């Protein structure tokens, strides 16, 4: 099903509000984008609380950073979003969050391990931490692209937060939620002093991820309440 540009704007705004409601983003921090086609993306503006966003506030940009539609300033992390799209043709949405539990792990440079079946199935890899780089720089964009590699869907930026990607906006949102939930689980395990924990073996992770990709959802998609 093809959507008009305005329908995509509405969807991005609704998912941004869900991120805010779930506390994946606080204040005006965090940013989202999605492809309109192979050459253009919609991206959130700088300095907007996500609950305050309207479809007309989003910017339409090409992958070289030129603003094609909109008179607001785009997020300061625009270059990171664009470099991800250039490097990963399978990615159609990018969500950068500052969710609290994942943020804590990024501060102590602790990757998120695979502990639960939903994480193994939907994410399928440990979430690595980049080295510390200044926000809104080419170095940050390069570090995130390198950490994502060819097939990862999430990374932690050191002292900064999460980058979640997906082949749809719904899937990127699902990744962002699962990363925060797995970070919360891991945090509490560490807080309880349980150094010995049951991590899911790699051979089972591969099987679960393959099964999830083929069988989970409706025709390969995830359904969100966007009303």
C-alpha positions as CSV (number, residue, x, y, z in Angstrom):
1,X,0.0,0.0,0.0
2,X,1.4,3.4,-1.0
3,X,0.8,6.4,1.2
4,X,0.6,10.1,0.3
5,X,3.2,12.4,1.7
6,X,0.7,13.9,4.1
7,X,-0.3,10.4,5.3
8,X,3.3,9.7,6.0
9,X,3.6,13.0,7.9
10,X,0.6,12.1,10.0
11,X,2.1,8.7,10.8
12,X,5.5,10.1,11.8
13,X,3.9,12.6,14.1
14,X,1.7,9.9,15.7
15,X,4.7,7.7,16.3
16,X,6.7,10.6,17.7
17,X,3.9,11.2,20.2
18,X,4.0,7.6,21.2
19,X,7.7,7.8,21.8
20,X,7.0,10.8,24.1
21,X,4.2,9.1,25.9
22,X,6.3,6.0,26.5
23,X,9.1,8.2,27.9
24,X,11.6,7.2,25.2
25,X,12.1,10.9,24.7
26,X,12.0,13.7,27.3
27,X,11.6,17.4,26.7
28,X,12.6,18.3,23.2
29,X,15.3,15.7,22.9
30,X,15.3,12.8,20.4
31,X,14.4,12.7,16.7
32,X,12.7,10.6,14.1
33,X,12.7,10.3,10.3
34,X,11.3,8.0,7.6
35,X,11.8,7.6,3.9
36,X,9.3,9.0,1.5
37,X,11.1,7.3,-1.4
38,X,14.7,6.3,-2.2
39,X,15.8,9.9,-2.4
40,X,13.8,11.8,0.1
41,X,13.0,11.6,3.8
42,X,10.7,13.3,6.3
43,X,12.5,14.4,9.5
44,X,11.5,16.1,12.8
45,X,12.5,19.7,13.5
46,X,14.9,20.9,16.1
47,X,13.6,22.1,19.5
48,X,10.1,20.6,19.4
49,X,8.6,18.6,22.2
50,X,7.3,15.5,20.4
51,X,3.8,15.9,21.8
52,X,3.6,19.3,20.2
53,X,4.5,18.2,16.6
54,X,2.1,18.7,13.7
55,X,2.4,17.1,10.3
56,X,3.3,20.5,8.7
57,X,6.2,20.9,11.1
58,X,8.2,18.1,9.5
59,X,10.8,18.8,6.9
60,X,11.1,17.1,3.6
61,X,14.8,16.6,2.7
62,X,16.9,14.9,0.1
63,X,19.8,12.6,1.2
64,X,22.3,15.4,0.6
65,X,20.7,17.5,3.3
66,X,18.8,20.0,1.1
67,X,15.5,21.1,2.5
68,X,12.8,20.5,-0.2
69,X,9.8,21.5,1.9
70,X,9.5,23.3,5.2
71,X,10.8,26.5,6.8
72,X,11.9,25.1,10.2
73,X,15.4,24.1,11.2
74,X,15.8,20.3,11.1
75,X,17.1,18.2,14.0
76,X,20.7,18.8,14.8
77,X,21.3,15.0,14.2
78,X,20.1,15.2,10.6
79,X,23.5,14.1,9.2
80,X,23.3,10.9,11.3
81,X,19.9,10.0,9.9
82,X,21.0,10.7,6.3
83,X,24.2,8.8,6.6
84,X,22.3,5.8,7.9
85,X,19.9,5.9,4.9
86,X,22.8,6.1,2.5
87,X,24.6,3.2,4.1
88,X,21.6,0.9,4.6
89,X,19.1,0.7,1.7
90,X,17.0,-1.7,3.8
91,X,16.3,1.0,6.5
92,X,13.2,3.1,5.9
93,X,12.9,4.7,9.4
94,X,15.3,5.9,12.1
95,X,14.4,6.8,15.7
96,X,16.9,8.3,18.1
97,X,15.8,8.2,21.7
98,X,17.1,9.2,25.1
99,X,15.2,6.5,27.0
100,X,16.4,6.3,30.7
101,X,17.5,2.6,31.2
102,X,19.3,2.4,27.8
103,X,20.9,5.8,28.6
104,X,22.2,4.5,31.9
105,X,23.9,1.6,30.1
106,X,25.4,3.9,27.5
107,X,26.9,6.0,30.3
108,X,28.7,2.9,31.8
109,X,29.7,1.6,28.4
110,X,27.6,-1.6,28.9
111,X,26.3,-3.4,25.8
112,X,22.7,-4.8,26.1
113,X,22.9,-8.6,26.1
114,X,20.3,-11.0,24.7
115,X,18.3,-12.1,27.7
116,X,14.7,-12.5,26.6
117,X,12.9,-14.4,23.8
118,X,11.3,-11.2,22.4
119,X,14.7,-9.5,22.2
120,X,16.3,-12.5,20.6
121,X,13.5,-12.8,18.1
122,X,13.0,-9.1,17.1
123,X,16.5,-7.7,17.6
124,X,18.6,-10.8,17.3
125,X,21.9,-9.2,18.4
126,X,23.6,-7.7,21.4
127,X,23.3,-3.9,21.3
128,X,26.8,-2.4,21.2
129,X,28.0,0.9,22.5
130,X,29.9,3.4,20.3
131,X,32.8,5.4,21.6
132,X,32.0,8.9,22.9
133,X,31.7,11.4,20.1
134,X,30.4,15.0,20.1
135,X,26.7,15.3,19.2
136,X,25.6,16.6,15.9
137,X,28.9,15.9,14.2
138,X,30.1,13.8,11.2
139,X,32.1,11.7,13.7
140,X,28.8,10.7,15.4
141,X,27.2,9.9,12.2
142,X,30.2,7.8,11.1
143,X,30.4,6.0,14.5
144,X,26.7,5.1,14.4
145,X,26.8,3.8,10.8
146,X,29.9,1.7,11.7
147,X,28.2,0.3,14.8
148,X,25.0,-0.6,12.9
149,X,27.0,-2.4,10.2
150,X,25.1,-4.3,7.6
151,X,22.3,-5.8,9.6
152,X,22.0,-4.4,13.2
153,X,18.8,-2.6,14.1
154,X,20.0,-0.8,17.3
155,X,23.1,0.7,18.9
156,X,23.8,2.7,22.0
157,X,25.6,6.0,21.6
158,X,28.0,6.5,24.5
159,X,26.5,8.9,27.0
160,X,23.8,9.9,24.5
161,X,21.1,7.3,23.9
162,X,19.7,4.9,21.4
163,X,19.5,4.7,17.6
164,X,16.8,2.2,16.4
165,X,16.2,1.5,12.7
166,X,13.7,-0.6,10.8
167,X,12.4,-1.4,7.4
168,X,9.2,0.4,8.5
169,X,8.5,3.1,11.0
170,X,6.4,0.7,13.0
171,X,9.4,-1.7,13.2
172,X,11.8,1.0,14.2
173,X,9.5,2.0,17.0
174,X,9.2,-1.7,18.1
175,X,13.0,-1.9,18.2
176,X,13.2,1.3,20.3
177,X,10.7,-0.1,22.8
178,X,12.3,-3.5,23.1
179,X,15.8,-2.0,23.6
180,X,14.5,0.1,26.5
181,X,12.7,-2.9,28.0
182,X,15.8,-5.2,27.7
183,X,17.9,-2.4,29.2
184,X,15.5,-2.2,32.1
185,X,15.6,-6.0,32.6
186,X,19.4,-6.0,32.5
187,X,19.7,-3.0,34.9
188,X,17.5,-4.7,37.5
189,X,19.4,-8.0,37.2
190,X,22.7,-6.1,37.8
191,X,21.1,-4.1,40.7
192,X,20.0,-7.3,42.3
193,X,23.6,-8.5,42.2
194,X,22.9,-11.4,39.9
195,X,26.1,-11.7,38.0
196,X,25.2,-15.2,36.7
197,X,22.3,-14.8,34.3
198,X,20.9,-17.0,31.6
199,X,21.8,-15.5,28.2
200,X,20.2,-17.1,25.1
201,X,22.7,-19.1,23.2
202,X,23.6,-17.8,19.7
203,X,22.3,-20.9,17.8
204,X,18.9,-20.3,19.3
205,X,19.0,-16.6,18.6
206,X,19.4,-17.3,14.9
207,X,16.5,-19.7,14.9
208,X,14.2,-17.3,16.8
209,X,15.1,-14.4,14.6
210,X,14.4,-16.4,11.4
211,X,11.1,-17.6,12.8
212,X,10.1,-14.1,13.9
213,X,10.9,-12.6,10.4
214,X,8.8,-15.3,8.6
215,X,5.9,-15.8,11.0
216,X,5.4,-12.8,13.4
217,X,2.9,-10.0,12.7
218,X,0.5,-9.4,9.8
219,X,2.0,-9.9,6.4
220,X,5.4,-9.0,7.9
221,X,4.2,-5.8,9.5
222,X,3.5,-4.7,13.1
223,X,0.2,-3.0,13.9
224,X,0.3,0.1,16.2
225,X,-2.5,2.1,17.7
226,X,-2.0,5.4,15.9
227,X,-5.4,6.9,16.6
